[in-house]
Amino acid sequence: MVQTRFLIAAVALFALFVPASAQFASPPAKPVAPRATAPSPRAASCHNGASFDRFLADVKQQAVAAGVSQRTIAEASPYLVYDQGIVNRDRGQRVFGQLFTEFAGRMAAPYRMQNGRQHIKQYAAAFARAEKEYGVPPAVIAAFWGLESDFGANMGNLPTLKSLVSLAYDCRRSEMFVGETIAALKIIDRGDLHPDEMIGSWAGELGQTQFLPVHYVNYAVDYDGDGRRDLLRSPADVIGSTANYIANGLKWRRGEPWLEEIKVPPNLPWDKTDLTVREPRSTWAQLGVTYPDGRPLPNDNLAASVLLPMGRFGPAFMAYANFAAYTEWNNSLIYSTTAGYLASRIAGAAPMRKSSAPVAQLPFNELKELQQLLVRAGFNVGKVDGVLGQQSRAAVKAMQIKHGLPADSWPTAELLARMRGGTAQAQPTGMVR
């Protein structure tokens, strides 16, 4: 299934650095029905000049056509108002720009690992049921639970309907958020949540594992048997629903691993270190890849990729087919690798090895310059923003190959210097995205 979650950068994660003692928090107090603010003129440009009120009337008609009752439309209407501040936050968001080790050091901190294990023990019955029914290990569910909301302590404090309909009226991703708005109305219509209970992130995500409304409608399950799918208050519903989404939405493969730390030799063919390149573990073993303590990899045919989030001098991981569930949950490589690593730690893996020396990182302005040079060379790197995303990494690898440099996808001062010389041009046709 094509995911839209990566479109919403999880900037809110940086607000999750809460004390280890944080426990489940009740949803914020019910808000007063919000007041509309003046719509931005640019918002109407993709709606044939229609005002927000006219646009909203059309969305309500679409909702009714999709099966939402008039009663629900009436209940939700006081919250379906435009807020330019939400749109401004969306336009101003910054995706992950930290080093992986810095981000993982904060987000996969020992207290979060310990809390994950504590919650697995506390809700053992629900976790066992979810693993039996969906094949998703408890540690995988607990890692997402901890990263997304610190087990319910930080779910956001903004009215969901206001966020969704504001982003729907904006032109950047209007169609997506119209669908999310209608899905939120369906959540109300089937009795899972009331409009004034729908409090979450500015981007419209709900609950302790931050489901977009479409995912809530499609994958939320009633695991505590109270007749509602309540991802804000019910730990059992959170566990079952998250397992259902991972298994059926993200196509988790029962009984298979997801991410393991490895040690790579200095002469590894670096162009093979890419999530798009999968080889049997026996092949990686022949190339000198081992576990961090020197133990050999299994001599079997289980396919895996070598993932180097910070190039050949940084941490190294064996990423299996199930790692795709992490990149589908959130397309940021830093987030997805951190989530997989945290799950492995909760499951009992040793802490990540520390590099013998710091990994050099290009300053923001130089990384942005490198992206501009890659664009001139014919590559699509997405937004030129000084952040190393998946498209930028693929372009860097291609240019490293062109210049005869180790193709580990990590931008270096040497690559930048060679590209400034303008001695090579890439041929991005057929380039891996």
C-alpha positions as CSV (number, residue, x, y, z in Angstrom):
1,M,0.0,0.0,0.0
2,V,1.3,3.4,-0.9
3,Q,1.7,5.4,2.3
4,T,1.2,9.1,2.8
5,R,2.6,9.2,6.3
6,F,6.1,10.4,5.1
7,L,4.4,13.5,3.8
8,I,3.9,14.6,7.4
9,A,7.5,15.1,8.8
10,A,7.5,13.9,12.4
11,V,8.9,17.1,13.8
12,A,6.7,16.7,16.8
13,L,9.0,13.9,17.9
14,F,11.5,16.5,19.2
15,A,8.9,17.4,21.8
16,L,8.9,13.9,23.2
17,F,12.0,14.3,25.4
18,V,9.9,13.8,28.5
19,P,11.0,12.2,31.8
20,A,11.3,8.5,32.1
21,S,8.5,8.5,34.7
22,A,5.9,9.8,32.2
23,Q,2.8,7.7,32.3
24,F,-0.4,7.7,30.3
25,A,-1.9,11.1,30.1
26,S,-5.6,11.8,29.7
27,P,-6.6,13.6,26.5
28,P,-6.5,17.4,26.9
29,A,-9.5,19.2,28.3
30,K,-12.3,19.5,25.8
31,P,-11.8,22.7,23.7
32,V,-14.2,25.4,23.0
33,A,-15.3,25.2,19.4
34,P,-12.5,27.0,17.6
35,R,-13.0,30.2,15.7
36,A,-12.2,30.5,12.0
37,T,-9.4,32.8,10.9
38,A,-9.3,34.5,7.6
39,P,-8.4,32.1,4.8
40,S,-5.3,32.9,2.8
41,P,-6.1,34.0,-0.7
42,R,-3.6,31.5,-2.2
43,A,-5.7,28.7,-0.6
44,A,-8.6,29.3,-2.9
45,S,-6.5,29.1,-6.1
46,C,-6.9,25.4,-6.5
47,H,-10.6,25.5,-5.7
48,N,-11.7,27.7,-8.6
49,G,-11.7,30.7,-6.3
50,A,-14.2,29.2,-3.9
51,S,-14.4,30.6,-0.4
52,F,-13.6,28.3,2.5
53,D,-17.3,28.1,3.4
54,R,-18.2,27.0,-0.2
55,F,-15.3,24.5,-0.2
56,L,-16.5,23.1,3.2
57,A,-20.0,22.7,1.9
58,D,-18.6,20.5,-0.9
59,V,-16.6,18.4,1.5
60,K,-19.7,17.8,3.6
61,Q,-21.5,16.7,0.5
62,Q,-18.7,14.3,-0.3
63,A,-18.8,13.0,3.2
64,V,-22.6,12.3,3.0
65,A,-22.0,10.5,-0.3
66,A,-19.4,8.4,1.5
67,G,-22.0,7.3,4.0
68,V,-21.5,9.9,6.8
69,S,-24.8,10.8,8.6
70,Q,-26.2,14.3,8.7
71,R,-26.2,14.0,12.5
72,T,-22.4,13.6,12.5
73,I,-22.0,16.5,10.1
74,A,-24.0,18.7,12.4
75,E,-22.0,17.5,15.5
76,A,-18.7,18.1,13.7
77,S,-19.5,21.5,12.1
78,P,-18.5,23.7,14.9
79,Y,-15.0,22.2,14.6
80,L,-14.7,22.4,10.9
81,V,-13.1,25.8,10.7
82,Y,-10.1,27.2,8.9
83,D,-6.9,28.1,10.8
84,Q,-4.1,29.7,8.8
85,G,-1.7,28.9,11.6
86,I,-2.0,25.2,10.9
87,V,-1.2,25.8,7.2
88,N,1.8,28.0,8.2
89,R,3.2,25.2,10.4
90,D,2.8,22.8,7.5
91,R,4.7,25.0,5.1
92,G,7.4,25.8,7.6
93,Q,8.1,22.2,8.7
94,R,11.7,20.9,8.6
95,V,12.4,17.2,8.1
96,F,15.1,15.5,10.0
97,G,18.5,17.1,9.7
98,Q,20.4,15.6,12.6
99,L,23.0,12.9,12.4
100,F,21.5,9.4,12.9
101,T,23.6,8.8,16.0
102,E,22.4,12.1,17.6
103,F,18.7,11.4,16.8
104,A,18.9,7.8,17.9
105,G,20.8,8.7,21.0
106,R,17.9,10.9,22.1
107,M,14.9,9.0,20.7
108,A,16.1,5.5,21.5
109,A,17.4,6.5,24.9
110,P,17.6,3.8,27.7
111,Y,14.5,5.2,29.5
112,R,12.4,4.7,26.4
113,M,13.7,1.1,26.0
114,Q,13.0,0.4,29.6
115,N,9.5,1.9,29.3
116,G,8.9,-0.3,26.3
117,R,9.8,-3.4,28.2
118,Q,7.7,-2.3,31.1
119,H,4.6,-1.8,28.9
120,I,5.1,-5.2,27.3
121,K,5.0,-6.7,30.7
122,Q,2.1,-4.6,32.0
123,Y,-0.1,-5.4,28.9
124,A,1.3,-8.9,28.3
125,A,-2.1,-10.4,27.4
126,A,-2.8,-7.8,24.7
127,F,0.7,-8.1,23.3
128,A,0.5,-11.9,23.2
129,R,-2.9,-11.8,21.5
130,A,-1.6,-9.3,18.9
131,E,1.5,-11.4,18.1
132,K,-0.6,-14.5,17.7
133,E,-3.2,-12.8,15.5
134,Y,-0.9,-10.5,13.4
135,G,2.6,-11.9,13.8
136,V,4.1,-8.6,14.9
137,P,6.5,-8.9,17.9
138,P,5.7,-6.9,21.0
139,A,9.0,-5.0,20.7
140,V,8.1,-3.6,17.3
141,I,4.7,-2.3,18.5
142,A,6.3,-0.9,21.7
143,A,9.0,1.0,19.8
144,F,6.5,2.8,17.6
145,W,4.3,3.5,20.7
146,G,7.2,5.0,22.5
147,L,8.5,7.1,19.6
148,E,5.1,8.5,18.6
149,S,3.8,9.6,21.9
150,D,5.9,8.2,24.8
151,F,3.2,5.7,25.5
152,G,0.4,8.2,25.5
153,A,2.1,11.0,27.3
154,N,2.3,13.3,24.3
155,M,-0.4,13.0,21.7
156,G,-0.8,16.6,20.7
157,N,-3.2,19.3,21.9
158,L,-4.9,20.7,18.8
159,P,-8.5,20.0,17.5
160,T,-8.1,17.4,14.8
161,L,-11.0,18.5,12.6
162,K,-9.7,22.0,12.4
163,S,-6.2,20.8,11.4
164,L,-7.6,18.5,8.8
165,V,-10.0,20.8,7.1
166,S,-7.4,23.7,7.1
167,L,-4.9,21.4,5.3
168,A,-7.6,20.3,3.0
169,Y,-8.4,23.8,1.9
170,D,-4.7,24.6,1.4
171,C,-3.5,23.7,-2.1
172,R,-0.4,21.7,-1.2
173,R,-2.1,18.4,-0.4
174,S,-5.8,19.2,-0.7
175,E,-7.0,15.9,-2.1
176,M,-5.2,13.9,0.6
177,F,-6.6,15.9,3.4
178,V,-10.1,16.0,2.0
179,G,-9.9,12.2,2.3
180,E,-8.5,12.4,5.8
181,T,-11.3,14.9,6.8
182,I,-14.0,12.5,5.6
183,A,-12.3,9.6,7.4
184,A,-12.3,11.6,10.6
185,L,-16.0,12.1,10.2
186,K,-16.4,8.3,9.7
187,I,-14.6,7.8,13.1
188,I,-17.3,10.0,14.7
189,D,-20.1,8.4,12.8
190,R,-19.3,4.8,13.9
191,G,-19.1,5.9,17.6
192,D,-15.4,5.6,18.2
193,L,-14.8,9.2,19.2
194,H,-16.8,12.4,19.7
195,P,-15.7,15.6,17.8
196,D,-14.6,17.3,21.1
197,E,-12.4,14.2,21.9
198,M,-10.5,14.4,18.7
199,I,-7.4,16.2,19.9
200,G,-4.0,15.4,18.3
201,S,-1.1,16.7,16.4
202,W,-1.2,19.8,14.1
203,A,-1.1,17.5,11.1
204,G,-4.3,15.6,12.1
205,E,-2.8,12.4,13.5
206,L,-4.7,10.8,16.3
207,G,-3.9,8.5,19.3
208,Q,-1.0,7.0,21.0
209,T,0.6,5.7,17.8
210,Q,-0.5,8.7,15.8
211,F,-2.8,7.2,13.2
212,L,-3.9,9.4,10.3
213,P,-7.8,9.1,10.2
214,V,-7.7,6.9,7.1
215,H,-5.5,4.5,8.9
216,Y,-7.8,4.8,12.0
217,V,-10.8,3.9,10.0
218,N,-9.1,1.0,8.1
219,Y,-7.0,-0.6,10.9
220,A,-8.3,0.4,14.4
221,V,-9.7,-2.6,16.3
222,D,-11.7,-2.9,19.5
223,Y,-9.3,-5.0,21.6
224,D,-10.8,-4.3,25.0
225,G,-14.4,-5.2,24.0
226,D,-16.1,-2.0,25.0
227,G,-17.6,-1.4,21.5
228,R,-15.3,1.5,20.6
229,R,-12.0,1.7,18.9
230,D,-10.3,4.2,21.2
231,L,-6.7,4.9,20.4
232,L,-6.5,7.8,22.8
233,R,-7.3,6.0,26.1
234,S,-7.3,2.2,25.6
235,P,-3.9,0.5,25.7
236,A,-5.4,-2.7,24.4
237,D,-6.9,-1.0,21.4
238,V,-3.6,0.8,20.7
239,I,-1.7,-2.5,20.8
240,G,-4.2,-4.4,18.6
241,S,-4.7,-1.6,16.1
242,T,-1.0,-0.9,15.7
243,A,-0.3,-4.6,15.1
244,N,-3.1,-4.7,12.6
245,Y,-1.7,-1.7,10.7
246,I,1.8,-3.1,10.7
247,A,0.7,-6.5,9.6
248,N,-1.9,-5.7,7.0
249,G,-1.1,-2.1,6.0
250,L,2.7,-2.3,6.0
251,K,2.8,-6.0,5.0
252,W,4.9,-7.4,8.0
253,R,6.4,-10.8,7.4
254,R,5.6,-13.1,10.3
255,G,8.7,-14.7,12.0
256,E,11.3,-12.7,10.1
257,P,13.8,-10.2,11.5
258,W,13.8,-6.4,10.7
259,L,17.2,-4.8,11.6
260,E,20.4,-6.0,13.1
261,E,23.7,-4.2,13.7
262,I,26.7,-5.5,11.8
263,K,30.4,-4.8,11.3
264,V,31.5,-4.1,7.7
265,P,35.1,-4.7,6.4
266,P,37.1,-1.7,4.9
267,N,37.0,-3.3,1.4
268,L,33.3,-3.9,1.1
269,P,31.9,-3.1,-2.4
270,W,30.3,0.2,-1.2
271,D,28.0,0.5,-4.2
272,K,26.1,-2.6,-2.9
273,T,25.3,-0.9,0.4
274,D,21.8,0.3,-0.5
275,L,18.3,-0.6,0.5
276,T,17.6,-1.4,-3.1
277,V,20.4,-4.1,-3.2
278,R,19.5,-7.3,-1.5
279,E,21.8,-10.3,-1.2
280,P,21.6,-13.6,0.8
281,R,23.3,-13.4,4.2
282,S,25.8,-16.0,2.9
283,T,26.9,-13.6,0.2
284,W,27.4,-10.8,2.8
285,A,29.4,-13.2,4.9
286,Q,31.7,-14.0,2.0
287,L,32.3,-10.3,1.6
288,G,33.5,-10.0,5.2
289,V,30.4,-8.7,7.0
290,T,30.0,-10.0,10.5
291,Y,28.1,-9.3,13.7
292,P,29.7,-6.5,15.8
293,D,31.5,-8.9,18.1
294,G,33.0,-10.8,15.1
295,R,30.6,-13.7,15.0
296,P,29.8,-14.8,11.5
297,L,26.5,-14.2,9.8
298,P,24.3,-17.3,9.2
299,N,25.3,-19.1,6.1
300,D,21.8,-19.0,4.6
301,N,19.7,-17.5,1.8
302,L,17.7,-14.9,3.9
303,A,18.0,-11.8,1.8
304,A,19.1,-8.5,3.3
305,S,20.5,-5.1,2.5
306,V,23.4,-3.4,4.2
307,L,22.3,0.0,5.5
308,L,24.8,2.7,6.3
309,P,22.9,5.7,7.6
310,M,26.1,7.8,8.0
311,G,28.3,6.2,5.4
312,R,31.1,3.6,5.7
313,F,32.6,5.1,8.9
314,G,29.3,5.2,10.8
315,P,27.0,2.5,12.2
316,A,26.1,-0.4,9.9
317,F,23.0,-2.5,9.9
318,M,21.6,-5.5,8.1
319,A,18.1,-4.5,7.0
320,Y,15.7,-7.3,6.2
321,A,12.5,-7.3,4.2
322,N,10.5,-6.2,7.3
323,F,12.5,-3.0,7.4
324,A,10.3,-1.8,4.6
325,A,7.5,-1.5,7.2
326,Y,9.5,1.1,9.0
327,T,10.2,3.2,5.9
328,E,6.6,2.9,4.9
329,W,5.5,4.1,8.4
330,N,7.8,7.1,8.0
331,N,9.9,7.8,4.9
332,S,12.7,9.5,6.9
333,L,15.6,7.2,7.0
334,I,16.7,8.6,10.3
335,Y,13.3,8.0,11.9
336,S,12.8,4.5,10.4
337,T,16.3,3.3,11.3
338,T,15.9,4.7,14.9
339,A,12.5,2.9,15.2
340,G,14.0,-0.4,14.0
341,Y,17.0,0.0,16.3
342,L,14.8,0.9,19.3
343,A,12.7,-2.2,18.6
344,S,15.8,-4.4,18.5
345,R,17.0,-2.9,21.9
346,I,13.6,-3.5,23.5
347,A,13.8,-7.1,22.2
348,G,17.2,-7.5,23.9
349,A,19.9,-6.4,21.4
350,A,23.1,-4.8,22.7
351,P,23.6,-1.1,22.4
352,M,25.0,0.3,19.2
353,R,28.8,0.3,18.9
354,K,30.4,3.7,19.1
355,S,32.5,4.8,16.2
356,S,36.3,5.0,16.8
357,A,36.2,8.6,15.4
358,P,33.5,11.2,14.7
359,V,31.9,10.9,11.3
360,A,32.5,14.1,9.3
361,Q,29.3,15.9,8.2
362,L,29.0,18.6,5.7
363,P,27.7,21.9,7.1
364,F,24.2,22.8,6.2
365,N,25.2,25.4,3.6
366,E,27.6,23.0,1.9
367,L,25.1,20.2,1.8
368,K,22.6,22.6,0.3
369,E,25.2,23.6,-2.3
370,L,25.8,19.9,-3.1
371,Q,22.1,19.4,-3.7
372,Q,22.1,22.3,-6.1
373,L,25.0,20.8,-8.0
374,L,23.2,17.5,-8.1
375,V,20.2,19.2,-9.6
376,R,22.4,20.8,-12.2
377,A,23.8,17.4,-13.0
378,G,20.2,16.2,-13.8
379,F,19.1,14.6,-10.5
380,N,15.8,15.0,-8.7
381,V,16.7,15.5,-5.0
382,G,13.3,16.7,-4.0
383,K,13.5,20.0,-2.1
384,V,16.9,21.6,-2.0
385,D,16.8,22.1,1.8
386,G,20.2,21.1,3.2
387,V,18.7,17.8,4.5
388,L,20.0,14.4,3.3
389,G,16.8,12.6,2.2
390,Q,16.4,9.4,0.3
391,Q,16.6,11.1,-3.1
392,S,19.7,13.1,-2.2
393,R,21.4,9.9,-0.9
394,A,20.6,8.1,-4.2
395,A,22.0,11.1,-6.2
396,V,25.1,11.2,-4.0
397,K,25.8,7.5,-4.6
398,A,25.5,7.9,-8.4
399,M,28.0,10.8,-8.4
400,Q,30.4,9.0,-6.1
401,I,30.4,6.2,-8.7
402,K,31.0,8.7,-11.5
403,H,34.0,10.2,-9.6
404,G,35.5,6.9,-8.5
405,L,34.8,7.5,-4.8
406,P,33.5,4.9,-2.3
407,A,29.8,4.8,-3.1
408,D,28.4,4.8,0.4
409,S,25.7,7.5,-0.2
410,W,27.3,9.8,2.4
411,P,28.2,13.3,1.1
412,T,31.8,14.4,1.8
413,A,33.9,17.4,1.3
414,E,35.9,15.5,-1.4
415,L,32.7,14.9,-3.4
416,L,31.7,18.5,-3.1
417,A,35.1,19.7,-4.3
418,R,35.0,17.4,-7.3
419,M,31.5,18.5,-8.2
420,R,32.5,22.2,-7.9
421,G,35.1,21.4,-10.6
422,G,32.3,20.4,-12.9
423,T,34.3,17.5,-14.4
424,A,31.5,15.0,-14.5
425,Q,27.8,14.9,-15.3
426,A,25.4,12.2,-14.1
427,Q,23.0,10.3,-16.2
428,P,20.0,10.0,-13.8
429,T,17.8,8.0,-16.2
430,G,16.9,4.8,-14.5
431,M,18.3,6.1,-11.2
432,V,17.0,4.2,-8.2
433,R,14.7,6.3,-6.1
